[in-house]
């Protein structure tokens, strides 16, 4: 089995440090103790990517996403050196999209200009809320004023392509408060908004001591009112929790949802690669920062092939997050499997009005019950 079309290639870079662990966060993030070892981490990243160059197979990197942790804790000089080294090793597309996650509480004057000078051309600013009570409940290190300053500083530095991260369904949040966060965000004229519901994830403080969250009726009202507001202001929900103005969708995230490939770099990073023999492999890096720094050579902690019988679910759980879905032909292009291999399940979903008739796209009902829909492919 071999996919007939090589998927686009992205790069994910993980920065594992943050100032303080938020109570809802289940990402690989570690509160800093003293100074961040920028130089040592650069050396480790370069050793790491040198071991993985064969996985790129000479393909150009179309997008880069730097996540965390809090990547904006690192200096502009760190990113300048990082991308100089990466460009020596990898072929970057001429129009490469390079996104950095930024926390408003870590951005002193001049930091955004340094990021732009390093080649970063898109930001994802983790506002989460403009409400001071909700910011305190979420354990954020910034206040509303810092969020406003960060957004305007980013725009002043020349970032016209940026995302504002907002959460809804927060502890004791009312629909009016959730809508006010969107209205406040809109005052900054963002081209992209990630607006997603707070969920209680295992191994988090909120999971062990659950806060009082809005009930299902309130969550539904928040979602409906927020959706109407964003549509009214020219945003389209191209993915379950992602909204954008025309032409401003996150190319990196679109590569995830269309089952593209991505290299993993940094402590706890995850990657997915289609190999020349048709094998599709997921792999992950050493999680603990100290272990990652001190390891020699490859930092890959493990890998697993996606078996043919797992591919339909793996593909569809990504593609069906997209509101417009994908063309049926992409299933074969990305998996190497004929669409006929899932024809029975697809027809049943269409009979049940959960899937559109001429493409791999969930109906409104299917989007609402997406997890149940996907269970048909287990």
N, C-alpha and C positions, 0 to 999 in steps of 0.2 A: 504494500500500500504506500502510495506517495502522493502528497498534495500536488496538483499540477501547476499551481502558482505560488511562488515564494511570498510569504506575507511581508508587509512592511515591518521595519525594525525600529524599535524605540530603545531608550536607555533609562532605567530608574536608578537614582542615586539616593542612598539613605544616610541621613545625618542623625545619629541616635541620641543626641543630647538635648535637654530642655532645661529651663530654669526650675520648673516645678511640675510634677506629674499631676495632670488634671484628673478629677475623680471619675470621669466617664471614659477616659482614654485607655484603649487596649492595644495601642500601637507599641512598637519596640522603641520606647523612649525612656531615658534615664536622666534624673536630675543631676546637674553638673556639681562636681565637688572640686572647687578650685578652678584653675584655668583649663580651657579646652585645649587638648594637644593637637593643634592644627597641623603642625609640620609632620608629626608622627602619623596622623590620619591620612595626610596626603600620600606619604610613602606607602602606607598600607593599601590605599586605593589603587595606586599605580601598580604595585605588585599584584594586586587582585585582578585588575583588568588585563594585565599582561598574560595571566594564566587562561583568560577566557577569549582571547582575540579570535581563536579559530571558530568560536560560536557565531561571530559576526559574519563569517564567510565572505568578507569583502563588501557586504551590503551597506548602503549609506544609512546613517542614523537619521531618522525623520523627525523625531521628537525626543526631548529629554525632560524628565520630571525629577526635581530634587525635593524629597519629602523627609518627614521626621516623626518624632523629635521636632526641633525648631531649627531649620536650616539657616534662618536669618541671624542666628547667633554667630555664625562664621563670618569672617571679615571679607571685604571685597578682594583683598590680596589672595585669600585662600581660593576663591573662585577663579580669579585671574590665572593662578598657577594651575588649578585643576583643569580648566578648559584648554589651556595651552598644551598640557600633557595629553589630554584626551584627543585633541585634534591631531597630535603627532601619531596617535595610535589607531584612530578610527576615522572613517570617511563621513563627515557631516554633510547632510544635504544643504544646498545653498539657502533654502528657506526654512532651515531647522527651527522648530519651536522649542524654546528652553524656558521651562517654568520653575520658579522657586516659591516654596511655601514660606510665608512671612508672618510672624507674630507681631502685632502692633506694640507689644511691650518690650521689644528688643531692638527698636529702630531709632538710633540716634541720628542727628543731622548728618547728611552726606552719605549715609549707608546705601540708599537707593541708587545714587549716581555711581557708586563703586560697583554695585551689582550690574548695572547697565554696561559699564565699561568692560566688565568681564564677559559680556556676551549674552547675559540673561535678558530675554525680551518679553517675558510674561510673568506675572505675579499671581499668587493665590493668597489673599490676605485673610487670616483666620480671625475674623471679627466675632463670630458666633452669636453675639447679641449686642445691642447698644444700650440695653436696660441695665442700670447699675446693680440692681438686686439679682438679676439673672446671671450677670457676669461674676458676681461674688459666689453664687451658688455653684457655678460651673468651675470655680477655682482658677479663673483666668487672671493673669498677672497685669492686664491692662484695664483701664477704665474707658468710658465712652469717649472722653476727650482725646485720649491717646489713639483710639481707633480712627476718629475723624482726622487727626493730624497725620497718621500713617497713610491714609488713602490720598489725602491732598498732596503729601510729600511725594508719593509714588507718581502721581499725575504730573507734578512739577518737574520730576526727574525725567519725564518723557515716556512713562509707561502708559500707553493708550490701550494696551491689551492686558486686562487684569480681571481676576475673579474675586468676589467677596463671598466668604464662607459664612453661612448663617444656619443656625439650628432652630427647630421649632419643636413643640411638644415638651417644653422645658418644665421643671418642677413648678407647680402652681401658676403656670402661664395661662393667661386668658387669650381668646381669639383676638381681641383688640390689641393686646400687647405683641402678639406674634405679627400682626399686620403692621403695627407701628415700626417694628424692626425693618420690614421690607420698605416701608415708606422712607425711613431714614436712610437706608442704603441707596434708594433711588435718587436721593438728593445729590449723590456723588456721580450720577450718570455712569454706572458700571456697565461694561459690555457683557458681563457674565456673572451669574449668581448661582452658587451651589446652596440649595435650600433643602435641608434634610432633617428628618425626624430623629430626635434623640432616642437611642435604644440602649438598653442595659446589657452590656457585654460581660461575659465571664472574666474573672481576674481583674476586675476594677472595683474601686471603692463603692461606686453606686450600685454595683451588683450585689455586694455583700451587705450594704446598708441602703436598700432602695429608697429613694425620695418619693414624695407624692407627685405622680405624673397626671396630666389631664386624662379623663376617661375617654372611651372610644368616641362618644358623641362629640366631645370638644375637639378631639383630634381630627375628626372628619370635618367639622366646621372650620378649623384652622386651615386644613388642606384646601378646602373648597374656596374659602375667601382669599387665601394667598394665591391660588391658581388664577382666579378671576382677576385679581389685581395685576399680577405679572403679565397676563395675556393683554390686559387693557393697556399696559405700558410698553407693548411691542416686543415682549419676550416670548420665546417659544420653549417649551419643555422638551428638549430633544432626547432627554434621558430621564429616568425615574426621578432623580433629584437635581438635575442640572438644567439651568435656564440660560438662554443667551439671546442677544440681538443677532440679526442676520450676519452670517459669516464669522461669528465669534465663538463658535463651539470649540471646546478643548480638543485639539487634534490628538494629544497624547491619550486622553481618556477614550476618544473614539477608536483608537487603535486597540485598547483593551476590549471594548465592547464588540468589536468586529473580529476578535480572536486573532489579533496580530501578535507578533513576537516582541519580546523586550528582554534586554540584558539586565542583570542584577548587579549592582555595585554598592558596597557599603554594608555595615553591620546590620544584619537582619533583612537585607534586601531579598526580594523574590523575583525570579525570572521565568520566562517561558520561551522555548526555542523549538523551531521546526528544523530537524536535521535532514541532510541530503538523502538519507535512506528512507525517509518518510516517517521516522519516529518523531513524536512530539514530546518534549521533556520539560517538566517543571523542576526548578532547582532553587536552593535558598542558601543564604550566607550565614556564617557564624553570628549569633545574636548579640552576645555580650560585648560591649565596646573594648574592654581590656583583653578579652580573648581574641577579638578581631585584630587589635593592634599588635599583639605579640605572636600571632601565627605567622609562619613563613610560607611564602608562595600562595597557593590557592586558599582562599577563605571559604570555599564552598563546603557547607556542612552536610548537605544531602541532596538527593535528586530522585525523581520518580518519573517513569514514562507514563503518559496518559494512554491507557489501553484502548483499543478500537471500540470496545463496548461502552467505554466511558465518554467517548468523544461527542456523541449527540447531546448529552446533558451539558458537558463542558462548553460546547459551542453555544447552545441555546440559552443557557443561563446568563450568558453575556449579551448575545445579540438581541434577545427579547426585552432587555432593559431599555433599548432604544425605542422611542415612541413610534418611529417610522419603520422599525424593524430593518431587515436586510433582504436583498434579492435572494431567491432560492438558490441561485448559482453559487453564492458565496459558501454555502454549506460544503459543497464538494471542493471548492478552491482551498478552503482552510483545513478540512479534515481528511480529504482524499476518499471519503465515503460517498457512495451514490445516495441521492436523496431518497431513493426507493427503500433504503434500509430503515427509514423511519416513516414510510408512507402510511402505515396503519395508524400510528399514533397521531400523525398530522391530520388525517381525515377525521378521526374521532374528535379532535379539538375543534376542527372547523364545523362539524356537525353540532357541537356544543356551543357554538358562537364565541369561542375563546380565541380563535385565530382567524386572520383574514384569509381570503380565498386564493389570492394570487402571489403572495409573498410570505416570508417568515416574519410576521408582524402580529403582535397580540392586539385583540380588540380592546375597547375600553373595559369590558368585563374581564377579559384575560389579564389586563394590567392590574386590575384590582385583586385578582386571585392568582398572581404570577407564581407563587410558590406551589400552589396546588397544581397549576398547569405543568410546571417542570417535573413534578413527581411522576408524571406519565412516562418519563424517559429514564427513570431509575432502573 
